[in-house]
Amino acid sequence: MLPRQIQFEGAHNFRDLGGYPLACGGRFEQGLIYRSDHLGALTDRDRQQLRDLGIKTVVDFRRASERVDHPDRLQGTGIDEVWLPVEAEGVDVINIRQAVESGAVDAQGARDYLTRANGAFVTQFAGVFSDFMHLLLEADRYPLVFHCSAGKDRAGFAAALTLLVAGVSRDTIMADYLATNDCNARYRAALMATVPDSQGGGDRRQALDVLMQVEPAYLVSAFAAIEAGYRDDKHFLAEALNFDSGKCEALRGRLGGLPGPQE
């Protein structure tokens, strides 16, 4: 069953982006690209598992303060780390989590943050995602894993872009996006248990649960921003990401082993 989640002791949303059917008739090759939450809590066993997967590159979308608080534990693995910060308001779930736990941000406030952030990926941070997509054209980067803090918003949009270029359907892209809610269910439950019942604990638990999940409206917000500013997906990729049809076809061939649909 897809997505193929890989169990780590110190990461709760690590999964293979491969396996999905492509419009060209092939499938997104497994074992090439992984998505994850941050890698700052990896155990020694986890670090060995990264080596066993053959990971050559880790792409980190977090802002500097997030990296200081939870630096990826990659020392000694020989893995190259590429930092591509996406500093959109509302996606630093660690800091927003503190506001939620204090009662300063409620469930609707968390939704509003995440909706705005996903739109900003298109309107404000296209350059960062362009750098990411061009990185995927480099053959010596594979296998690679990309991540943010929770592995659901910045990483979720990066996954959506990758799947879109590969030729995966919008419905499947959304299914992969929403799979975070199953992948991190136990982690969320553990977080809920840390919130005391007193002083509005129920409301704070609800807001925290919302913050740590994804909803269709968030990714729809990003797609709506594309539709508002560009003729279609191809126009967005070419104009905003400098990722024209030739680059799209090259990446499709790399990820699926077959050419994409005719332009």
C-alpha positions in Angstrom: 0.0 0.0 0.0 1.3 3.5 -0.9 2.8 5.6 0.4 5.6 3.3 1.6 6.4 4.6 5.1 9.8 3.6 6.4 10.0 3.2 10.2 12.7 5.2 12.0 13.1 5.6 15.8 13.7 9.3 15.5 11.6 10.3 12.5 7.8 9.7 12.2 7.0 10.8 8.6 9.8 9.3 6.5 8.5 7.7 3.4 9.4 6.7 -0.2 7.9 9.0 -2.8 8.1 6.3 -5.4 5.6 3.7 -6.5 2.8 5.9 -7.8 1.5 5.3 -11.4 2.5 7.9 -14.0 0.5 9.3 -16.9 3.0 7.8 -19.3 2.1 4.3 -18.2 5.1 3.6 -15.9 5.6 4.1 -12.2 7.6 6.5 -10.2 10.7 4.4 -9.4 11.1 3.5 -5.7 14.3 4.1 -3.7 15.2 7.4 -5.4 13.4 10.1 -3.5 12.2 10.2 0.1 10.4 12.8 2.1 10.5 13.2 5.9 10.2 15.3 9.0 13.4 16.7 10.5 16.3 14.4 11.1 17.4 15.9 14.4 16.3 13.1 16.6 17.9 10.2 14.7 19.3 7.4 16.7 22.5 5.6 15.8 20.3 2.8 14.4 18.5 5.4 12.2 21.8 6.8 10.9 22.8 3.3 9.8 19.4 2.9 8.1 20.1 6.1 6.1 23.4 4.6 5.0 21.6 1.3 4.2 19.2 3.2 2.0 22.2 4.7 0.2 21.1 8.3 0.8 23.6 10.7 -0.8 21.8 14.0 -0.3 19.6 15.6 2.4 17.7 18.7 1.4 16.6 20.8 4.4 13.8 23.4 3.9 13.9 24.7 7.5 14.8 28.2 8.5 18.1 28.8 10.4 16.5 28.9 13.9 14.9 25.5 13.3 18.2 24.0 12.3 19.9 25.4 15.4 17.2 24.0 17.7 17.2 20.6 16.0 20.3 20.0 13.8 20.1 17.0 11.6 22.2 14.2 13.0 24.2 13.4 9.8 27.7 13.6 11.1 29.8 10.6 10.0 27.3 9.4 7.5 29.0 10.9 4.5 25.7 12.4 3.3 25.8 15.8 1.7 23.3 18.3 3.1 21.8 21.1 1.0 20.1 23.9 2.8 17.2 25.6 0.9 15.3 27.6 3.6 11.6 28.4 3.1 10.8 30.9 5.7 7.1 31.4 5.1 5.1 32.6 8.0 3.1 29.7 9.6 5.2 26.7 8.6 7.7 26.8 11.5 5.5 24.4 13.5 7.9 24.2 16.4 7.4 27.9 17.3 3.7 27.9 16.4 3.3 24.8 18.6 4.6 26.8 21.6 1.9 29.4 20.8 -0.7 26.7 20.5 0.3 25.1 23.8 0.1 28.4 25.6 -3.4 29.0 24.2 -2.4 32.0 22.1 -3.4 30.2 18.8 -6.5 28.2 18.5 -7.5 25.5 16.0 -8.8 28.0 13.4 -5.8 30.2 13.9 -3.6 27.2 13.1 -5.6 26.5 9.9 -5.3 30.1 8.9 -1.5 30.0 9.3 -1.1 26.9 7.2 -3.4 28.0 4.5 -1.5 31.3 4.0 1.8 29.5 4.1 0.9 27.1 1.3 -0.2 30.0 -0.9 3.1 31.8 -0.1 5.1 28.8 -1.4 3.9 29.8 -4.9 3.8 33.6 -4.6 7.0 34.2 -2.4 9.2 31.1 -2.5 9.1 29.9 -6.1 12.9 30.5 -6.3 13.6 28.1 -3.5 11.5 25.4 -5.1 13.1 26.1 -8.4 16.5 25.4 -6.8 15.1 22.1 -5.5 13.6 21.0 -8.8 16.9 21.7 -10.5 18.7 19.7 -7.9 16.6 16.7 -8.9 18.2 16.9 -12.4 21.6 16.1 -10.9 22.2 12.3 -11.3 24.8 12.1 -8.5 22.3 13.4 -5.9 20.4 10.2 -5.7 19.0 8.6 -3.6 18.0 11.8 -1.7 15.6 12.8 1.1 14.0 16.2 1.6 12.4 17.5 4.7 11.2 20.4 6.8 10.3 20.2 10.5 7.1 18.1 10.5 7.5 16.9 6.9 4.1 18.0 5.9 3.9 21.6 4.6 7.2 22.7 2.9 8.1 19.1 2.2 4.4 18.5 1.2 4.6 21.1 -1.5 8.0 19.9 -2.7 6.5 16.4 -2.9 3.5 17.7 -4.8 5.7 19.5 -7.3 7.9 16.5 -7.8 4.9 14.2 -8.4 3.3 16.8 -10.7 6.3 16.9 -13.0 6.7 13.1 -12.9 3.2 12.8 -14.3 1.2 11.7 -11.2 -2.5 12.6 -11.1 -3.8 15.4 -8.9 -5.9 12.9 -7.0 -2.8 10.8 -6.2 -0.8 13.9 -5.3 -3.5 14.9 -2.8 -3.6 11.3 -1.4 0.2 11.4 -0.8 -0.2 14.8 0.8 -2.9 13.7 3.2 -1.0 10.5 4.1 0.9 12.5 6.6 -2.1 12.2 8.9 -1.8 8.5 9.0 2.0 8.5 9.2 2.2 10.7 12.2 -0.9 9.6 14.1 1.0 7.9 16.9 3.3 10.9 17.2 0.3 13.3 17.4 -1.3 11.1 20.1 1.9 11.3 22.2 1.9 15.1 21.8 -1.7 15.3 22.9 -0.9 13.3 26.0 1.6 16.0 27.1 -1.1 18.7 27.3 -2.8 18.8 30.7 -6.5 18.9 31.1 -6.6 22.0 33.1 -6.9 25.6 31.8 -8.5 24.8 28.4 -6.5 21.7 27.8 -9.1 20.3 25.4 -9.0 23.3 23.1 -5.2 23.4 23.1 -5.1 19.7 22.3 -7.5 20.3 19.4 -5.4 23.2 18.1 -2.2 21.2 18.4 -3.7 18.2 16.6 -4.8 20.6 13.8 -1.4 22.1 13.6 0.3 18.8 13.2 -2.0 17.5 10.5 -2.6 18.5 6.9 -6.0 19.3 5.3 -6.9 19.4 1.6 -7.5 23.1 1.8 -3.8 23.8 2.4 -2.6 22.2 -0.8 -5.6 23.6 -2.6 -4.4 27.0 -1.5 -1.1 26.4 -3.3 -2.8 25.2 -6.4 -5.2 28.1 -6.4 -2.2 30.5 -6.3 -0.8 28.8 -9.3 -4.1 29.0 -11.2 -4.5 32.7 -10.2 -1.1 33.7 -11.5 -0.4 31.4 -14.4 -2.2 29.9 -17.4 -1.6 26.3 -16.2 0.9 24.1 -14.4 3.3 24.1 -17.4 3.3 27.9 -17.4 4.0 28.0 -13.7 6.8 25.5 -13.9 8.4 27.3 -16.9 7.9 30.9 -15.7 8.2 30.7 -12.0 10.6 27.8 -11.6 12.5 28.1 -14.8 11.6 24.4 -15.4 10.6 24.1 -19.0 9.2 21.2 -20.9 12.7 19.8 -21.7 13.6 19.7 -18.0 10.3 18.2 -17.1 10.8 15.4 -19.6 14.4 14.8 -18.4 13.1 14.5 -14.8 10.3 12.2 -15.8 12.7 9.9 -17.6 14.9 9.8 -14.5 12.0 9.1 -12.1 9.9 6.8 -14.2 12.3 5.4 -16.7 9.8 6.4 -19.5 9.2 9.6 -21.4 6.4 11.8 -20.3 3.3 12.7 -22.3 3.7 14.7 -25.4 3.9 18.5 -24.8 
